[in-house]
Amino acid sequence: MSEASWHKVATMAEIGPGEMKQVRVGPRYVALYNVAGTVYATDDICTHADASLSEGYLEGDIVECPLHQGRFHVPTGKAMGAPVTVDIATFQVRIEGADILVSIPGA
């Protein structure tokens, strides 16, 4: 089994509690979320329409798409009802010192 490939994408200073940030890993756009001091990572593009989730609204651990108000549970990527029906991908996050690293399969 091959070891996960980790990519440094940001620092903790760049994303305070309750904030989101878009980063790029290869061709993929990833959204970072700081939920009460825990950092999560998901695909940044909504599964309903071509909109950046990191430009939406974060309330607790729920992100709302800015385009049609689709909502996703950040830790699991689970779609929370219409108009979204397809979950978003989630990625492993590791903090090393002040650095945020994300593991993206195939990146």
C-alpha distances in whole Angstrom, upper triangle without the diagonal:
4,7,9,12,15,19,22,24,27,29,30,34,33,33,35,35,36,35,33,31,30,27,26,22,22,24,24,26,25,27,27,29,31,31,33,31,28,26,24,23,24,24,28,29,31,30,34,35,34,35,33,32,33,36,37,38,36,37,36,32,33,33,36,36,39,40,40,40,36,35,31,30,28,25,24,25,27,30,34,36,38,38,34,32,29,27,25,21,21,18,17,19,20,23,23,27,29,26,24,20,19,15,16,13,14,16
4,7,9,12,16,19,21,24,26,28,31,31,30,33,33,34,33,30,29,27,25,23,19,19,22,21,24,22,25,25,27,29,30,32,30,26,24,23,21,22,23,26,28,30,29,33,34,33,33,31,31,31,34,35,36,34,36,34,31,32,32,35,34,37,38,39,38,35,34,30,29,27,24,24,25,27,30,33,36,38,37,34,32,29,26,24,20,19,17,15,18,18,21,21,25,26,23,21,18,16,13,13,11,11,13
4,6,9,13,16,18,21,23,24,28,27,27,30,30,31,30,28,26,25,22,21,17,18,21,20,22,21,23,22,25,26,27,29,27,23,21,20,19,20,21,24,26,29,28,32,33,32,32,30,29,28,32,33,34,32,34,32,29,30,30,33,33,36,37,38,37,34,32,29,27,25,22,22,23,26,29,32,35,37,37,33,32,28,25,23,19,18,15,13,15,14,17,17,21,22,19,18,14,13,10,12,10,12,13
4,6,10,13,15,18,20,21,25,24,24,26,27,28,26,24,23,21,19,17,14,15,18,17,18,17,19,19,21,22,24,26,24,20,18,17,15,16,18,21,23,25,25,29,30,28,28,26,25,25,28,29,30,28,30,29,25,27,26,29,29,32,33,34,33,31,29,25,24,21,19,19,20,23,26,29,32,34,33,30,29,25,22,20,16,14,11,9,11,11,15,15,19,20,17,15,11,10,6,8,8,9,10
4,7,10,13,16,18,20,23,22,22,25,26,27,25,23,21,19,16,15,11,12,15,14,16,15,18,17,20,22,24,26,24,21,18,17,15,16,17,19,22,24,25,28,29,27,27,24,24,23,27,28,29,28,30,29,26,27,26,29,28,31,32,34,33,30,29,26,25,22,20,20,21,24,27,30,33,34,33,30,29,26,23,20,16,15,11,10,11,11,14,14,18,19,15,13,10,8,6,7,7,8,8
4,7,9,12,14,16,19,18,19,22,23,24,22,20,18,17,14,13,10,12,15,14,15,13,16,15,17,19,21,23,20,18,15,14,13,15,16,18,21,23,24,28,28,26,26,23,22,21,25,26,27,25,28,26,24,25,24,27,27,29,31,32,31,29,27,24,23,20,19,20,20,23,26,29,32,33,33,29,29,26,23,20,16,14,10,9,9,8,11,11,15,15,11,10,6,5,5,7,9,11,9
4,6,9,12,14,17,16,17,20,21,22,20,18,15,14,11,10,7,10,13,12,13,12,14,13,16,18,20,23,20,18,14,14,12,14,15,16,19,22,24,27,27,24,24,21,20,19,22,24,25,24,27,26,23,25,23,26,25,27,29,31,30,28,27,24,23,20,19,20,20,24,26,29,32,33,32,29,29,26,23,20,17,15,11,11,10,10,11,11,14,14,10,8,5,5,6,8,11,12,9
4,6,8,11,14,13,14,17,19,21,18,16,14,13,10,10,9,12,15,14,14,12,14,12,15,16,19,21,18,16,13,14,12,15,16,17,20,23,25,28,28,25,24,21,20,18,21,23,24,23,26,25,23,24,23,26,25,27,29,31,30,29,27,24,24,20,20,21,21,25,27,29,32,34,33,30,31,28,25,21,19,16,13,12,10,9,9,9,12,10,7,6,4,7,9,11,14,15,12
4,7,10,12,10,11,15,17,18,15,13,10,9,6,7,8,11,13,12,11,9,10,9,12,14,17,19,17,15,12,12,10,13,14,14,17,20,22,25,25,22,21,17,17,15,18,20,21,20,23,22,21,22,20,22,22,23,25,28,27,26,24,22,22,18,18,20,19,23,25,27,30,31,30,27,28,26,23,19,17,15,12,12,10,11,11,12,13,11,8,6,6,7,10,11,15,16,13
4,7,8,7,8,12,14,16,13,11,9,10,8,10,11,14,17,15,13,11,11,9,11,12,16,17,15,14,11,12,11,14,16,15,19,21,24,27,26,24,22,18,17,14,17,19,20,19,22,21,20,21,20,22,22,23,26,28,27,26,24,22,22,18,19,21,21,24,26,28,31,32,31,28,30,27,24,21,19,17,15,14,11,11,10,11,12,9,6,5,7,9,13,14,18,20,16
4,5,5,7,10,13,15,13,12,11,13,11,14,15,18,20,19,17,15,14,11,12,11,15,16,13,13,11,13,13,17,18,18,22,24,27,30,29,27,24,21,20,16,19,21,21,19,22,21,20,22,21,24,24,25,28,30,29,28,26,24,23,19,19,22,22,26,28,29,32,34,33,31,32,30,27,23,22,19,17,16,12,11,9,9,9,5,4,5,9,12,15,17,21,23,20
4,5,6,7,10,12,11,11,11,14,13,16,17,21,23,21,18,16,14,11,11,9,12,12,9,10,9,12,13,17,19,19,22,24,27,30,29,28,25,21,19,16,19,20,20,17,19,18,18,20,19,22,23,24,28,30,28,27,25,23,21,18,18,21,22,25,27,28,31,33,32,30,32,30,26,23,22,19,17,16,12,11,8,10,9,5,6,7,10,13,17,19,23,25,22
4,6,7,10,13,11,12,12,14,14,18,19,23,24,23,20,18,16,13,13,11,14,14,11,13,12,15,16,19,21,20,24,26,29,31,31,28,25,22,20,17,19,20,20,18,20,19,20,22,21,23,24,25,28,30,28,28,26,25,24,20,21,24,24,28,29,30,33,34,34,32,34,32,29,26,25,22,20,19,16,15,12,13,11,7,9,10,14,16,20,22,26,27,25
4,7,10,12,9,9,8,11,11,15,17,20,21,20,17,15,13,10,11,10,14,15,12,14,12,14,14,17,19,17,20,23,26,28,27,25,22,18,17,14,15,17,17,16,19,19,19,20,19,21,21,22,25,27,26,26,24,23,22,19,20,23,22,26,27,28,31,32,31,29,31,29,26,23,22,20,19,18,15,15,13,14,14,10,10,10,13,15,19,20,24,26,22
4,7,8,6,6,7,10,11,15,17,21,22,19,16,14,11,8,8,6,10,11,10,11,9,11,12,15,17,15,19,21,24,26,25,23,20,17,15,12,14,15,14,13,15,15,15,16,15,18,19,19,23,25,23,23,21,19,19,15,16,20,19,23,24,24,27,29,28,26,28,27,24,21,20,18,17,17,14,14,13,15,14,11,11,10,13,14,18,19,23,25,23
4,6,5,8,10,13,15,19,21,24,25,23,20,17,14,11,9,6,9,9,8,10,10,12,14,17,19,18,21,22,26,27,27,26,22,19,17,14,15,16,14,12,14,13,14,16,16,18,20,20,24,26,23,23,21,20,19,16,17,21,21,23,25,25,28,29,29,27,29,28,25,23,22,20,19,19,16,16,14,16,15,12,13,12,16,17,21,22,26,28,26
4,6,9,11,15,17,21,22,26,27,24,21,18,14,11,8,5,6,5,6,8,9,11,14,17,19,18,21,22,25,27,27,26,23,19,17,14,16,15,13,10,11,10,11,14,14,17,19,20,23,25,22,22,19,18,16,14,15,18,19,21,23,22,25,27,27,26,28,27,24,21,22,19,19,18,16,16,15,18,17,14,15,14,17,18,21,23,26,29,27
4,7,10,14,17,20,22,26,26,23,20,17,13,11,7,5,6,7,8,10,10,11,14,15,18,16,19,19,22,24,24,23,20,17,14,12,13,12,10,7,8,7,9,11,10,13,15,16,20,21,18,18,16,15,14,12,14,17,17,19,20,19,22,24,24,23,25,24,21,19,20,18,19,19,17,18,17,20,20,17,18,16,19,19,22,23,26,29,27
4,7,11,13,17,19,23,23,20,17,14,10,8,6,6,8,10,10,11,10,11,12,14,16,14,17,18,21,22,22,21,18,14,12,9,10,10,9,7,10,10,11,12,11,13,14,15,18,20,18,18,16,15,15,12,15,18,17,19,20,20,23,24,24,22,25,24,21,19,19,17,18,18,16,18,17,19,19,16,16,14,17,17,20,21,25,27,25
4,7,10,13,16,19,19,16,13,10,7,5,5,6,9,12,12,12,9,10,10,11,12,10,13,14,18,20,19,18,14,11,9,5,8,9,9,8,11,12,11,12,9,12,12,13,16,18,16,16,15,14,14,11,13,16,15,18,18,19,21,23,22,20,22,21,18,16,16,14,15,16,14,16,16,19,20,16,16,13,15,15,18,18,22,24,21
4,6,10,13,16,16,14,10,8,6,5,7,9,12,15,14,14,11,11,10,11,12,9,13,15,18,20,19,17,14,10,9,6,8,10,11,11,15,15,15,15,12,14,14,14,17,20,18,18,17,16,16,13,15,18,16,19,20,21,24,24,23,21,24,22,19,16,16,15,15,16,14,16,16,18,19,16,14,12,13,13,16,16,20,22,19
4,7,10,13,13,10,7,6,5,6,9,12,15,18,17,16,13,12,10,10,9,7,10,13,16,18,17,14,12,8,9,6,8,11,13,13,17,18,17,16,13,15,14,14,16,19,18,18,17,16,17,14,16,18,16,19,20,21,24,24,23,20,23,20,18,15,15,14,14,16,14,17,17,19,21,18,15,13,13,12,15,14,18,19,16
4,7,10,10,9,6,5,6,7,11,14,17,20,18,17,13,12,10,10,10,9,12,15,18,20,19,16,15,11,12,9,12,15,17,17,20,21,19,19,16,18,17,18,20,22,22,21,20,19,19,16,17,19,17,21,22,24,26,27,25,23,24,22,20,16,15,14,13,14,13,15,16,17,19,16,13,11,11,10,13,12,16,16,13
4,6,7,6,5,6,9,10,14,17,20,23,21,20,16,15,11,11,10,9,12,15,18,20,19,16,15,12,14,12,15,17,20,20,23,24,22,21,19,20,19,20,21,23,23,22,22,20,21,18,19,20,18,22,23,25,27,28,26,23,25,22,20,16,15,14,13,15,14,16,17,19,21,18,15,13,12,11,12,11,14,14,10
4,6,5,6,7,11,12,16,18,21,24,22,20,16,15,12,12,11,11,13,17,18,22,21,18,18,15,16,15,18,20,22,22,25,25,23,23,21,22,21,22,24,26,26,24,23,21,22,19,19,20,18,22,23,26,28,29,27,24,25,22,20,16,14,14,12,13,13,15,17,18,20,19,15,13,11,9,9,8,10,10,7
4,6,8,10,14,15,19,22,25,28,26,24,20,18,15,15,13,13,15,18,19,23,21,18,19,17,18,18,20,23,25,25,28,29,26,26,23,25,23,24,25,27,28,26,26,24,25,22,22,23,21,24,25,28,30,30,29,26,27,23,22,18,16,16,14,16,16,18,20,21,23,22,18,16,14,12,12,9,11,9,6
4,7,10,13,16,20,23,25,29,27,25,21,19,16,14,12,12,12,16,17,20,18,15,16,15,17,17,19,21,24,24,28,28,26,25,22,23,21,22,22,25,25,24,24,22,24,21,23,22,20,23,23,27,28,28,26,23,24,21,20,17,15,16,15,18,18,21,22,24,26,25,21,19,17,14,14,11,12,11,8
4,6,10,13,16,20,22,25,24,22,18,16,12,10,8,8,9,13,14,17,16,13,14,12,13,14,16,18,21,21,24,25,22,21,19,20,18,19,20,22,22,21,21,19,20,18,19,19,16,19,20,23,25,25,23,20,21,18,16,13,11,12,12,15,16,18,20,22,25,23,19,17,15,12,12,9,11,10,8
4,7,10,13,17,19,23,22,20,16,14,10,9,6,5,7,11,13,16,15,12,11,9,10,10,12,15,17,18,21,22,20,19,16,17,15,16,17,19,20,18,18,17,18,15,17,18,15,18,19,21,23,23,22,19,20,17,16,12,11,12,12,15,15,18,19,21,24,21,18,15,14,12,13,11,13,14,11
4,7,10,13,16,19,18,16,12,10,7,6,5,5,8,11,13,16,16,14,12,9,9,9,12,13,15,15,18,19,16,16,13,15,14,16,17,19,19,17,16,14,15,12,14,15,12,16,17,19,22,22,21,18,20,17,14,11,10,9,9,12,12,15,16,19,21,19,16,12,12,9,11,9,12,14,12
4,7,10,12,16,15,14,10,8,6,5,6,5,8,11,13,16,16,14,12,8,7,6,9,11,12,11,15,15,13,13,10,12,12,14,16,18,17,15,14,12,13,10,12,13,11,15,16,18,20,21,20,17,19,17,14,11,10,9,10,12,12,15,16,19,20,18,16,12,12,11,13,12,15,17,15
4,7,10,13,12,10,7,6,5,7,9,8,12,14,17,19,19,18,15,12,10,8,11,12,13,11,14,14,12,13,11,14,14,16,19,20,19,18,16,13,13,9,11,13,12,16,17,19,22,23,22,20,21,19,16,13,12,10,10,11,9,12,12,16,17,15,13,9,10,9,12,13,16,19,17
4,6,9,9,8,5,5,6,8,11,10,14,15,18,20,20,19,16,13,10,8,11,11,11,8,11,10,9,10,9,12,14,15,18,20,17,17,14,12,11,8,9,12,12,15,16,17,20,22,22,19,21,20,16,14,14,11,12,12,11,13,13,17,18,15,14,11,13,12,15,16,19,22,20
4,6,6,5,5,7,9,12,15,14,18,18,21,23,24,23,20,16,14,11,14,14,12,9,11,9,9,11,11,15,17,18,21,23,20,19,17,15,13,10,11,14,15,17,19,19,23,25,25,22,24,23,20,17,17,14,14,14,11,13,12,15,16,13,13,11,13,14,17,18,22,24,23
4,5,5,6,8,11,13,16,16,19,19,21,23,24,24,21,18,15,13,16,15,12,9,9,6,6,9,10,14,17,19,22,22,19,19,15,14,11,9,9,13,14,16,18,18,21,23,24,22,23,22,19,17,17,14,15,15,13,14,14,18,18,16,16,14,16,16,19,20,23,26,25
4,6,8,11,14,17,20,20,23,23,25,27,28,28,25,22,18,17,19,18,15,11,11,8,9,12,14,17,20,22,25,26,22,22,19,17,14,12,12,16,17,19,21,20,24,27,27,25,27,26,22,21,21,18,18,17,15,16,15,18,18,16,17,15,18,18,21,23,26,29,28
4,6,10,13,16,20,20,23,24,26,28,29,28,25,22,19,17,20,19,17,14,14,11,11,15,16,19,22,23,27,28,25,24,21,19,16,13,13,17,18,21,23,23,26,29,29,27,28,27,23,21,21,17,17,15,13,13,11,14,14,12,14,12,15,16,19,21,25,28,26
4,7,10,13,17,18,21,22,24,26,27,27,24,21,18,16,19,19,17,14,14,11,10,13,15,18,21,23,26,27,24,23,19,17,14,11,10,13,15,18,20,21,24,27,27,25,26,24,21,18,18,14,13,12,9,10,10,13,14,13,13,11,13,13,16,18,21,24,23
4,7,10,14,14,18,19,21,24,25,24,21,18,15,13,17,17,16,13,14,12,11,13,13,17,19,21,24,25,22,21,18,15,13,10,9,13,14,17,19,20,24,26,26,23,24,22,19,16,15,12,11,10,7,8,8,12,13,12,11,8,10,10,13,15,18,21,20
4,7,11,12,15,16,18,21,22,21,19,16,13,12,16,15,15,12,14,12,9,11,11,15,16,19,22,22,20,18,16,13,11,7,6,9,10,13,16,17,21,23,23,20,21,19,15,12,11,8,8,8,6,9,11,14,16,15,13,10,10,9,11,13,16,19,18
4,7,9,12,13,15,18,19,18,16,13,11,10,14,15,15,13,15,15,12,13,12,15,15,18,20,21,19,17,15,12,11,8,8,10,9,13,15,17,20,22,22,19,19,17,13,10,9,6,5,7,7,10,12,15,18,16,14,10,10,7,9,10,13,16,14
4,6,9,10,11,15,16,15,14,11,9,10,13,13,14,13,16,15,12,12,11,13,13,16,17,18,17,15,13,10,10,7,8,9,7,11,12,15,18,19,19,15,16,13,10,7,5,4,6,9,10,14,16,19,21,20,17,14,13,10,11,10,12,15,14
4,6,8,9,13,13,12,11,9,8,10,13,13,15,15,18,18,15,14,12,13,12,15,16,17,16,14,13,11,12,10,12,12,9,12,13,16,18,19,17,14,15,12,10,6,5,7,8,12,13,16,19,22,24,22,19,16,15,12,12,10,12,14,13
4,7,9,12,11,10,8,5,5,6,9,10,13,13,16,17,15,14,11,11,10,12,13,15,14,13,13,11,13,11,14,14,11,14,14,16,18,18,17,14,16,14,12,8,9,10,11,14,15,18,20,23,25,22,20,16,16,13,15,13,15,17,15
4,6,9,8,6,6,5,6,8,10,11,14,15,18,19,17,15,12,12,9,11,11,13,13,12,12,12,14,13,16,15,12,14,13,16,17,16,14,12,14,12,11,8,10,12,14,17,18,22,23,26,28,26,23,20,19,17,17,15,17,18,17
4,5,6,6,6,6,6,10,11,10,13,14,16,18,16,13,10,9,7,9,9,10,10,8,9,9,12,12,15,14,11,12,10,12,13,12,11,8,10,9,9,7,10,12,15,19,20,24,25,29,31,28,26,22,22,19,20,17,19,20,20
4,6,7,9,10,10,13,15,14,16,17,19,20,18,15,13,12,10,13,11,11,12,9,10,10,13,14,16,14,11,11,9,12,12,11,10,7,8,6,7,6,10,13,16,19,21,25,27,30,33,31,28,25,24,20,20,18,19,20,20
4,7,8,11,11,15,15,14,16,18,20,21,19,16,14,12,9,11,9,8,10,8,10,11,15,16,19,17,13,13,10,12,11,9,7,5,8,7,10,10,13,16,19,23,25,28,30,34,36,34,31,28,27,24,24,22,22,23,23
4,6,9,10,14,13,13,16,18,20,23,21,18,15,13,9,10,8,8,11,9,12,13,17,18,21,19,16,16,13,15,14,12,10,9,11,11,13,12,15,18,21,24,25,29,31,34,36,33,31,28,27,24,25,22,23,24,23
4,7,9,12,12,12,16,18,21,23,21,19,15,14,10,10,9,10,13,12,14,15,18,18,21,20,17,18,16,18,17,16,13,12,14,13,14,13,15,17,20,23,24,28,29,32,34,32,29,26,25,23,23,20,22,22,21
4,6,9,8,9,12,15,18,20,19,16,12,11,7,7,6,9,11,10,12,13,17,16,19,19,16,17,15,17,17,16,13,12,15,14,14,13,15,17,19,22,23,26,27,30,32,29,27,24,24,21,23,20,22,23,22
4,5,6,7,11,13,16,18,17,15,11,10,7,8,9,11,12,12,12,13,15,14,17,18,14,16,15,17,18,17,15,14,17,15,15,12,14,15,17,20,20,23,24,27,28,25,23,20,20,18,20,18,20,21,20
4,5,5,8,9,13,15,13,11,7,7,5,7,9,11,10,10,9,9,12,11,14,15,12,14,13,14,16,16,14,12,15,14,13,10,12,13,15,18,18,21,22,25,27,24,22,19,19,17,19,18,20,22,20
4,5,8,9,12,14,13,12,8,9,8,9,12,14,13,13,12,12,13,11,15,16,14,16,16,17,19,19,18,16,19,18,16,13,14,14,15,17,17,19,20,23,24,21,19,16,17,16,18,18,21,22,20
4,7,9,13,16,15,13,10,9,8,6,9,12,12,13,13,14,16,14,18,19,16,18,17,18,19,19,18,17,20,19,18,15,17,17,19,21,20,23,23,26,27,24,22,20,21,20,22,21,24,25,23
4,7,10,13,13,10,7,6,5,4,8,10,8,10,10,11,13,12,16,17,15,16,15,15,16,16,15,14,18,17,16,14,17,17,19,21,21,24,24,27,28,25,24,21,22,21,23,22,25,27,25
4,6,10,10,8,6,5,7,7,11,12,9,10,9,11,12,12,15,17,15,16,15,14,16,17,16,15,19,19,17,16,18,18,20,22,21,24,24,27,28,25,24,21,23,22,24,24,27,29,27
4,6,7,6,5,6,9,10,14,15,11,12,10,10,10,9,12,15,13,15,14,14,16,18,17,16,19,19,17,15,17,16,18,19,18,21,21,24,25,22,22,19,21,20,22,22,25,28,26
4,6,5,6,8,12,13,16,16,12,13,10,11,10,10,13,15,14,15,15,13,16,18,18,17,20,20,18,17,19,18,20,21,20,23,23,26,27,24,24,21,23,22,25,25,28,30,29
4,6,8,11,14,16,19,19,15,15,12,11,9,9,11,13,14,15,15,14,17,19,20,19,21,21,18,17,19,17,19,19,18,20,20,24,25,23,23,20,22,21,23,24,27,30,29
4,7,10,13,16,19,18,15,14,10,9,6,5,7,10,10,11,12,12,15,18,19,17,18,18,15,14,15,13,15,16,15,18,19,23,24,22,21,18,20,18,20,21,23,27,26
4,7,10,13,15,15,11,10,6,6,5,6,9,10,9,10,10,9,12,14,15,13,15,15,13,12,14,13,16,18,18,21,22,25,27,24,24,21,22,20,21,21,24,27,26
4,7,9,12,12,9,8,6,5,7,6,10,11,10,11,10,10,12,14,14,12,14,14,12,11,13,13,16,18,18,21,22,25,26,24,23,20,21,19,21,20,23,25,24
4,6,9,9,5,6,4,7,9,10,14,14,12,12,10,10,11,12,11,10,14,14,13,12,15,16,18,21,21,24,25,29,30,27,26,23,24,22,24,23,25,27,26
4,6,6,5,5,6,8,12,12,16,16,13,13,11,11,12,12,10,9,13,13,13,12,15,16,19,22,22,25,26,30,31,28,27,23,24,22,23,22,24,26,25
4,6,6,8,10,12,15,15,19,19,16,17,15,15,15,14,12,13,16,17,16,15,18,19,22,24,24,27,28,31,32,29,28,25,26,24,26,24,27,28,27
4,6,8,11,13,17,17,21,21,18,18,15,15,15,13,11,11,15,16,16,16,19,20,23,26,27,30,31,34,35,32,31,28,28,26,28,26,28,29,28
4,6,9,12,16,17,21,20,17,16,13,13,12,9,7,9,13,14,15,15,19,21,24,27,28,31,32,36,37,34,33,30,30,28,29,27,29,30,29
4,6,10,13,15,18,18,15,14,11,10,10,9,8,9,12,14,14,15,18,19,23,25,26,29,30,34,35,32,31,28,29,26,28,26,28,30,29
4,7,11,12,16,15,12,11,8,7,7,6,6,5,9,10,11,11,15,17,20,23,24,27,29,32,34,32,30,27,27,24,25,24,25,27,27
4,7,9,12,12,10,9,6,5,7,8,9,7,10,11,10,10,14,14,18,20,21,25,26,30,31,29,28,24,25,22,24,22,24,27,26
4,6,9,8,6,5,5,5,8,11,11,8,10,10,7,8,11,11,14,17,18,21,23,27,29,27,25,22,22,19,20,19,21,24,23
4,6,6,5,5,7,7,11,13,14,12,12,12,9,9,11,10,13,15,16,19,21,25,27,25,24,20,21,18,19,19,21,24,24
4,6,5,7,9,10,14,16,17,14,15,14,10,9,10,8,10,12,13,16,17,21,23,21,20,17,17,15,16,16,18,22,21
4,6,8,11,12,16,19,20,17,17,15,11,10,10,7,9,10,11,14,16,20,22,21,19,16,16,14,15,16,17,21,21
4,5,9,11,14,17,18,15,14,12,8,8,8,7,9,11,13,16,19,22,25,24,22,19,18,15,15,15,17,20,20
4,6,9,12,15,15,11,11,9,5,5,6,6,9,12,14,18,20,24,26,25,23,19,18,15,15,15,16,19,19
4,6,9,12,13,10,9,8,5,7,9,9,13,15,17,21,23,27,29,28,26,23,22,19,19,18,19,22,23
4,6,8,9,6,6,6,5,7,11,12,16,19,20,24,26,30,32,31,29,25,25,22,22,20,21,24,24
4,7,9,7,8,9,9,11,14,15,19,21,22,26,28,32,33,32,30,27,27,24,25,24,25,27,28
4,6,6,6,9,10,13,16,18,22,24,26,29,31,35,37,35,34,30,30,27,27,26,27,29,30
3,5,6,10,12,14,18,20,23,26,28,32,34,37,39,37,36,32,32,29,29,27,28,30,31
4,7,9,12,13,17,20,23,26,28,32,33,37,39,37,35,31,31,28,29,27,27,29,29
4,6,8,10,13,16,20,23,24,28,30,34,36,34,32,28,28,25,25,23,24,26,26
4,7,10,13,16,19,23,25,29,31,35,37,35,33,29,29,25,25,23,23,25,26
4,7,10,13,16,20,22,26,28,32,34,33,31,27,26,22,21,19,19,21,22
4,7,9,13,16,18,22,25,28,31,29,27,23,22,19,18,17,17,19,20
4,6,10,13,16,19,22,25,28,26,24,20,19,16,15,13,14,17,17
4,7,10,13,17,20,23,26,24,22,18,16,13,12,10,11,13,14
4,7,9,13,16,19,22,21,19,15,13,10,10,9,11,14,14
4,6,10,13,16,19,19,16,12,10,7,6,6,8,12,12
4,7,10,13,16,16,14,11,8,6,5,8,10,13,13
4,7,10,13,13,10,7,6,5,7,10,12,16,14
4,7,10,10,8,6,5,6,8,12,15,17,16
4,6,7,6,5,6,9,11,15,18,21,19
4,6,5,7,7,11,13,17,20,22,20
4,6,8,10,14,17,20,23,25,23
4,7,10,13,17,20,23,25,22
4,6,10,13,16,19,21,18
4,7,10,13,17,19,16
4,7,10,13,15,13
4,6,10,12,10
4,7,9,8
4,6,6
4,6
4
